Amino acid sequence: MVVLSAARWLRSRLSERFWRVQEVLKYARHFRGRKNRCYKLAVRSVRRAFVRSTKARREKKRFLRALWITRIEAASLEHGLKYPAFISNLVKTQVELNRKVLADLAIYEPKTFKSLAALAQRRRQEGFLAALGDGKEPEGIFSRIVHHH
Amino acid sequence: VAKTSLTSPPWPEVKLPDPVEEAKYHAAEVVRKVNGLISAGQYGRLFAVVHFASKQWKITNEDLIMMDNVLEAECGDRIRMEKVLLVGADDFTLIGRPLLGKDLVRVEATVIEKTESWPKVNLRFWRRHNYQRKKIIANPQTVLRINTIEIYPCLS
């Protein structure tokens, strides 16, 4: 006889449910509480964990840059320079070191960092001298300064 | 004329050394001394700052470096890194503006392994909107070992 559809008592049931559940639980094994054991709670936690890790990968770059800047600021203050002065003068002397390397040098190579700070300080003084001009009084009648002797 | 609070500027007066004299001192004393040290070989471990794979690395001998991209060189190839920004030892540092000369420094590295990173999960999820996209990323990585950093006494 011809059978067009399966009988009603014939159902297709999952035989690999265990492995599908383990795929999610393996990411939750180090969590705290029942969400490391119970699938229903683990699914939600694992999903939030993945979303948070994707967003954190973008923010890690911002966070690390702020950390490097803090470290460079602390090291340059030890040598008597503030961070904006240090970085701007270093850039003006055409030294293209980035903040990651400067922070590493400040930690592991203190003598090199001291020489970089001295370089920046010297460039700063030269910049001030170039901006101040000769130091004489300005010409012109109304801007002449009267001396009382 | 009596000195008031406005006779001299409030910032400290700084006298910079004479440029001609300083150039003479630099050429005679500093360069000769450093050249002498380099040719005598009286430096311990050298470190260098190298610009490679669009990143700056602070490296020494026998260092391992991992780049997050593909390098078109087979495993076991020797590579010379040319963009060196800084070289230092215990007593002296050579700072490049911005790069040091190729006849001054030589940094050699070997490609050790080319693998993929661990599978990172990229998940985007909006709650209550039935929106979920999952992507597994395994980006290629290359591991290099820095063999040697050499400097030659050709300062001027």
Interface residues (C-beta under 8 A of the other chain):
Chain A: R47 F50 V51 S53 T54 R57 T93 Q94 V95 E96 L97 N98 K100 V101 D104 L105 Y108 E109 K111 T112 S115 L116 L119 R122 Q125 E126 F128 L129 H147 H148 H149
Chain B: V1 W11 V14 L16 F47 V49 Q56 W57 K58 L85 L86 G88 D90 T93 I95 G96 R97 P98 K120 V121 N122 L123 R124 F125 Q132 K134
